[in-house]
Amino acid sequence: MQRPTRAEINLTALRHNFSSVRQQAGGAKIMAVVKAEAYGHGLARIAQELSNLGTNYLGVSFLEEGIALRKAGIYTPILVMGGLVDEQIEQYLDFGLDITVSSVWKARQVEAVAEKYATKAIVHLKFDTGMGRIGQQWHSAQLLLEAVTLLPHLELRGLYSHFASAESANLAYTKHQLDCFYSVLDMAHRLKLEFPLVHIANSGALLQMTEQTRFAMVRPGLALYGVAPGRHLEAKIHLQPVMTLRSEIVYVKKPPAGTPVGYGSTWRSPGERWIATIPIGYGDGYPRRAGNRAIVMLRGRRCPVVGNVSMDQITIDAGVEAYLGDEVLLFGKTGNSELPLWDLCAAIDAIPYEILCGLTTRTPRVYVE
Ligand SMILES: *Cc1c(COP(=O)(O)O)cnc(C)c1O
């Protein structure tokens, strides 16, 4: 018998979201982003499902994530999107992983290693159009584009960039980034360089700048997991939450009025209320700042988390009725109860991404249909 705290991963919802995303993508190819353990849903399992569903590519952040997928027997093309560590180039070639090249220096490093092994490295050139992280700056794109024409061991498969605020209600900056991206594409065109896979759209762009940002491929992450990257985007596409975090009451009592609850005694019982203890805490990834802020669902009722969140337990004000073994929904959907992840995020000023990928390995992932 497993502990009652678990993250249920609904594969039917994942399939539904993939087909919604595919529809939104029009004819564009899809790179399903599965970095950070597939946003906490389980890297290999989710990548396998998405590959079965026909994703054209998988996107990860680090070499190690790509290797883990290959070792799990997944042969879908994989792009590692994070910054390239020179000493790891050999391993990209060994495991057949696409490389993100974001400077002339890196391009030459890759060329040297590929030449040494008499092979071709598959690369996607990454340009910075306003995110300010890795990427050749868009206004000096010519330097990188000209340099790669002299490097015969690079197979130029992709050219891409990343948006800083495509989920925002204000799209001015995203449009500016798109202009910069076009100037890179123009430069490539002038140099007669062909890139089969031009890509820039994350979930936010796919939802609200659909036609303008699709190009040859789109790179959704969050939307596949059934969460819109902004609440105002929920109406743009039909998604079903893939993850449900649930637990059960392991203890209830009705302490006298004024009884303090939890570390620091930050909350006191007003009396005549059932205080229930739930076996989940920040050690599972349930955020500590949910204490005295978030709510959970108990028997279809919304109950506040009272007192501080402990490492292994939280306490809720269960009101007038609570029983041992009652199901408690932290977020997601069970039976006829639903608590959107965005509700938790709004209560504690979090984003869905950090809650999903913050769940620790102590919380079992249980795959359901
Ligand atoms: C994480 C990531 C994505 C996916 O972003 P979502 O907002 O989850 O759709 C796409 N591209 C890059 C480069 C990323 O790092």
The ligand as an ORCA input file, in Angstrom:
! r2SCAN-3c Opt
* xyz 0 1
  C      11.027     25.788    -21.881
  C      11.201     26.193    -23.288
  C      10.144     26.116    -24.204
  C       8.729     25.739    -23.804
  O       8.122     26.809    -23.119
  P       6.589     26.737    -22.646
  O       6.313     28.100    -22.138
  O       6.530     25.709    -21.578
  O       5.789     26.360    -23.825
  C      10.412     26.421    -25.525
  N      11.647     26.805    -25.921
  C      12.678     26.905    -25.061
  C      14.015     27.346    -25.570
  C      12.484     26.619    -23.715
  O      13.512     26.742    -22.874
*
